Amino acid sequence: MAIELIRAKTEHTETLARICHLAFDTLHQRHNVHRDVPDEHVGGLIIGGVINRPDYTGVVAIENGRVVGSNFLLHADDVCGVGPITVDPSVQTRGIGRLLMQWVIDEARRQRGANVRVRLFQEAVNTTSLSLYTNLGFRWCDAAAMMNPKPAERDHPGISAMSEADLPEVGRLSRERGGFSRERDAAQLLKLGLPGFVLRRDGRVVGYQIASLFGHAAAETTEDLLALCAHTARHMPPPMAVVIVPMSQSAVFSAALKEGYRVAKVVNAMSIGAYEVSKGPALPSIQC
């Protein structure tokens, strides 16, 4: 097997969208879990959302002139995120995933040095990738529930659309609650058109959320965080409203269940380098 690794380019988008759909959907249907990428259109939204962002670096695997997989590194803020990593099901179990993951790890170290922090969320049902990532140096740090929030019955009077002017507050809240600033990533997500919301109280921003699994959220209280999630779910289609709740945030998870949230599946937080458990109510993105 001769595999060539090259930088991902815009012209790869259509093929990578198809592979993204096939790779995830094959896994999810096999294990009868929530389908994150049910068709090529969703695959195209995912790949299209990362392949042209200046704060992502992508790599494509080529076998005998054919594109067979890809991986991406998010390096917007202090902690790097991995994914989506996808390999065509017809050539899986042949070491392509290992090559793609090692390339991204090496790229993170090239950009940030030996002490770089790299994180990802791993599908709990995929025991093969759990073993692979561990062998490549990732360590298991936390489990998390992917959850479907219950939409609010009415709009929250303190919640409004996020604007560029709110980004410093996003940075503050994500740093205080989640452990590192996500301001630069949030800026790019807004530029892509992903909906964001902020909750204000007494003229202060006390919470924010950016929709979709690529988004994230943080708030001063659990009640504020869940209010944002319910508001977002009221305005977004269900796939855009899904959130990731780390099990280390037991108060948030318990409160979410009481509010009628439904667990779709479980994923594992894994890290190379330091990993800090969130200091308060915060929801990570699917990458970190």
Phi and psi in degrees as a GROMACS rama.xvg file:
@    title "Ramachandran Plot"
@    xaxis  label "Phi"
@    yaxis  label "Psi"
@TYPE xy
-107.845  110.923  ALA-2
-110.902  128.355  ILE-3
-107.242  134.526  GLU-4
-108  125.677  LEU-5
-131.847  163.617  ILE-6
-67.8148  140.455  ARG-7
-69.6805  138.647  ALA-8
-129.652  163.078  LYS-9
-54.5271  -36.9839  THR-10
-67.9387  -10.7546  GLU-11
-85.257  -8.33638  HIS-12
-56.1318  -49.3882  THR-13
-61.904  -45.2658  GLU-14
-66.4178  -42.2912  THR-15
-67.4922  -31.8282  LEU-16
-63.4017  -41.9572  ALA-17
-64.0559  -44.1984  ARG-18
-65.921  -40.1365  ILE-19
-57.3431  -46.9224  CYS-20
-61.8452  -50.2776  HIS-21
-62.8821  -43.4872  LEU-22
-65.0885  -49.7977  ALA-23
-71.5544  -41.449  PHE-24
-69.5514  -35.5137  ASP-25
-60.647  -45.5944  THR-26
-64.0875  -47.6554  LEU-27
-68.5648  -38.1441  HIS-28
-70.8328  -34.2716  GLN-29
-62.1509  -38.2256  ARG-30
-101.699  2.70718  HIS-31
55.1907  50.6576  ASN-32
-119.367  174.017  VAL-33
-50.9353  131.422  HIS-34
-92.4929  108.493  ARG-35
-76.3189  -31.3349  ASP-36
-128.221  74.9497  VAL-37
-73.333  -14.7556  PRO-38
-154.513  173.637  ASP-39
-68.3421  -25.9161  GLU-40
-62.1402  -46.5051  HIS-41
-64.8577  -39.304  VAL-42
-58.0741  -38.7047  GLY-43
-67.6848  -36.9788  GLY-44
-64.3862  -39.7131  LEU-45
-68.4205  -52.7828  ILE-46
-66.275  -42.3375  ILE-47
-62.7318  -28.5914  GLY-48
-76.4935  -17.4421  GLY-49
-114.078  -26.9206  VAL-50
-70.4003  -26.5742  ILE-51
-107.357  2.18189  ASN-52
-73.804  135.41  ARG-53
-68.2425  -18.3776  PRO-54
-101.85  20.3673  ASP-55
-119.89  144.992  TYR-56
-120.897  126.589  THR-57
-114.151  150.747  GLY-58
-130.052  141.53  VAL-59
-120.615  137.526  VAL-60
-96.3535  129.954  ALA-61
-118.484  128.487  ILE-62
-123.293  117.633  GLU-63
51.337  43.4065  ASN-64
81.7923  0.760753  GLY-65
-112.033  133.792  ARG-66
-71.0695  126.378  VAL-67
-125.469  -1.26224  VAL-68
174.497  173.144  GLY-69
-160.137  165.986  SER-70
-151.838  158.141  ASN-71
-138.136  147.616  PHE-72
-120.103  122.613  LEU-73
-91.4973  124.04  LEU-74
-132.299  41.9311  HIS-75
-73.0027  -43.367  ALA-76
-121.216  -164.056  ASP-77
-67.8974  -27.9917  ASP-78
-106.11  128.887  VAL-79
-85.3997  147.254  CYS-80
-120.038  147.305  GLY-81
-109.668  138.673  VAL-82
117.376  168.399  GLY-83
-76.3094  139.618  PRO-84
-102.814  125.744  ILE-85
-140.69  142.395  THR-86
-130.52  135.827  VAL-87
-53.5268  126.349  ASP-88
-54.9015  -26.2229  PRO-89
-70.6635  -15.8377  SER-90
-125.944  17.0389  VAL-91
-70.7033  163.223  GLN-92
69.4481  19.3821  THR-93
-116.579  15.0828  ARG-94
90.3572  2.68299  GLY-95
-69.1634  -40.8608  ILE-96
-59.8252  -39.3745  GLY-97
-62.359  -44.2144  ARG-98
-62.3217  -43.9131  LEU-99
-65.287  -40.1002  LEU-100
-71.1809  -40.9342  MET-101
-63.9309  -36.9299  GLN-102
-60.8799  -43.8503  TRP-103
-67.6061  -39.998  VAL-104
-61.3587  -45.6469  ILE-105
-62.995  -38.4728  ASP-106
-66.0179  -40.0923  GLU-107
-61.6667  -42.7489  ALA-108
-69.9197  -33.7394  ARG-109
-64.838  -40.2455  ARG-110
-77.4579  -38.5949  GLN-111
-116.225  -9.1674  ARG-112
95.7817  178.035  GLY-113
-65.8203  -25.6501  ALA-114
-93.7295  19.0446  ASN-115
-59.0989  146.7  VAL-116
-104.434  123.172  ARG-117
-127.815  130.631  VAL-118
-131.594  159.102  ARG-119
-157.058  164.697  LEU-120
-111.052  128.823  PHE-121
-108.023  137.7  GLN-122
-66.2174  120.083  GLU-123
-61.299  -29.5202  ALA-124
-76.1746  -13.42  VAL-125
-95.9282  84.3776  ASN-126
-65.8478  -25.8448  THR-127
-65.4112  -46.8282  THR-128
-70.4624  -31.1386  SER-129
-59.8135  -45.1821  LEU-130
-67.1073  -43.5432  SER-131
-61.0184  -50.1883  LEU-132
-63.8728  -37.6771  TYR-133
-63.9179  -43.3592  THR-134
-64.6657  -24.8784  ASN-135
-88.3088  -0.0501861  LEU-136
113.5  -5.90082  GLY-137
-75.2499  147.728  PHE-138
-121.383  145.567  ARG-139
-68.4946  133.027  TRP-140
-121.152  -31.8805  CYS-141
-166.963  155.081  ASP-142
-101.159  157.68  ALA-143
-146.93  149.267  ALA-144
-101.108  126.96  ALA-145
-83.2121  121.584  MET-146
-126.434  148.542  MET-147
-100.793  110.15  ASN-148
-68.0505  154.093  PRO-149
-84.9662  122.655  LYS-150
-62.5272  145.433  PRO-151
-67.391  148.273  ALA-152
-75.5629  -24.1561  GLU-153
-148.486  161.163  ARG-154
-65.3041  143.662  ASP-155
-80.2443  128.729  HIS-156
-65.8295  -20.0409  PRO-157
-95.7964  0.00322307  GLY-158
-103.89  134.118  ILE-159
-140.375  169.711  SER-160
-65.4856  140.402  ALA-161
-74.7951  142.026  MET-162
-123.783  172.589  SER-163
-59.2586  -31.9809  GLU-164
-65.5786  -19.34  ALA-165
-86.376  -8.02875  ASP-166
-59.4731  -40.0615  LEU-167
-58.2176  -35.0093  PRO-168
-71.3417  -34.034  GLU-169
-60.5162  -44.4006  VAL-170
-60.5081  -44.0128  GLY-171
-63.0508  -49.4985  ARG-172
-66.1106  -42.9731  LEU-173
-65.2085  -34.7439  SER-174
-71.1028  -44.6778  ARG-175
-70.1033  -38.6171  GLU-176
-97.2201  -41.2569  ARG-177
-96.0724  -12.1569  GLY-178
103.579  -15.4987  GLY-179
-157.212  152.346  PHE-180
-70.2372  137.816  SER-181
-117.231  24.3316  ARG-182
-63.3138  -44.8913  GLU-183
-68.4583  -39.595  ARG-184
-62.9059  -43.2915  ASP-185
-59.4228  -39.482  ALA-186
-61.1257  -42.2429  ALA-187
-69.8269  -37.4125  GLN-188
-63.366  -39.7565  LEU-189
-64.7398  -39.6258  LEU-190
-62.3004  -32.3903  LYS-191
-75.267  -11.1124  LEU-192
95.9212  8.32883  GLY-193
-70.3118  132.594  LEU-194
-68.3004  137.398  PRO-195
-129.07  150.351  GLY-196
-134.392  148.966  PHE-197
-126.458  147.233  VAL-198
-109.655  124.165  LEU-199
-111.919  144.097  ARG-200
-140.224  126.303  ARG-201
54.2072  38.3769  ASP-202
80.8741  0.138963  GLY-203
-107.06  145.709  ARG-204
-80.4958  118.325  VAL-205
-113.238  1.05978  VAL-206
-174.009  156.712  GLY-207
-147.658  157.898  TYR-208
-149.768  136.956  GLN-209
-111.578  128.897  ILE-210
-70.936  158.393  ALA-211
90.1604  165.87  SER-212
-67.0117  -18.6353  LEU-213
-84.159  -11.7745  PHE-214
-85.3622  -176.227  GLY-215
-157.809  175.15  HIS-216
-155.333  157.006  ALA-217
-158.921  150.949  ALA-218
-154.723  166.016  ALA-219
-76.5418  -27.8222  GLU-220
-135.852  159.496  THR-221
-60.5969  -40.1478  THR-222
-61.4613  -41.3337  GLU-223
-64.228  -42.441  ASP-224
-62.7777  -45.824  LEU-225
-68.9003  -31.4325  LEU-226
-64.1955  -41.0887  ALA-227
-63.1753  -44.2548  LEU-228
-63.1199  -41.3151  CYS-229
-66.0774  -40.6034  ALA-230
-64.3057  -45.3228  HIS-231
-60.3517  -44.0267  THR-232
-63.1721  -29.7394  ALA-233
-67.1207  -30.5529  ARG-234
-105.354  -7.90954  HIS-235
-117.465  151.232  MET-236
-63.291  152.949  PRO-237
-49.3179  -42.4881  PRO-238
-62.0301  -27.9202  PRO-239
-82.0559  -14.8918  MET-240
-96.2005  -8.49393  ALA-241
-59.687  140.618  VAL-242
-129.281  161.13  VAL-243
-112.834  121.808  ILE-244
-115.343  110.037  VAL-245
-62.8391  141.069  PRO-246
-67.6259  -22.8214  MET-247
-64.8841  -20.2836  SER-248
-95.2112  68.1293  GLN-249
-62.9047  -33.6547  SER-250
-66.0137  -40.6594  ALA-251
-65.8361  -44.6926  VAL-252
-61.9349  -47.1488  PHE-253
-62.34  -42.8796  SER-254
-65.1058  -38.1537  ALA-255
-63.0009  -42.8052  ALA-256
-61.5211  -41.3044  LEU-257
-65.5817  -28.1543  LYS-258
-82.3632  -0.409972  GLU-259
96.0032  12.4534  GLY-260
-65.6896  150.205  TYR-261
-116.834  133.729  ARG-262
-79.5164  123.494  VAL-263
-88.6111  -42.0948  ALA-264
-171.423  175.859  LYS-265
-114.161  139.01  VAL-266
-128.415  160.468  VAL-267
-112.369  129.909  ASN-268
-82.1461  127.065  ALA-269
-129.74  151.447  MET-270
-147.103  145.613  SER-271
-106.576  126.651  ILE-272
90.7571  -175.002  GLY-273
-61.2309  142.371  ALA-274
-133.81  121.159  TYR-275
-107.54  129.998  GLU-276
-67.9431  139.75  VAL-277
-54.3462  139.805  SER-278
-84.4908  -8.39868  LYS-279
-166.193  -171.398  GLY-280
-60.0949  114.671  PRO-281
-155.992  144.552  ALA-282
-118.198  125.06  LEU-283
-79.3633  169.359  PRO-284
-85.8075  173.743  SER-285
-67.7783  -13.7765  ILE-286
-101.293  -32.6051  GLN-287
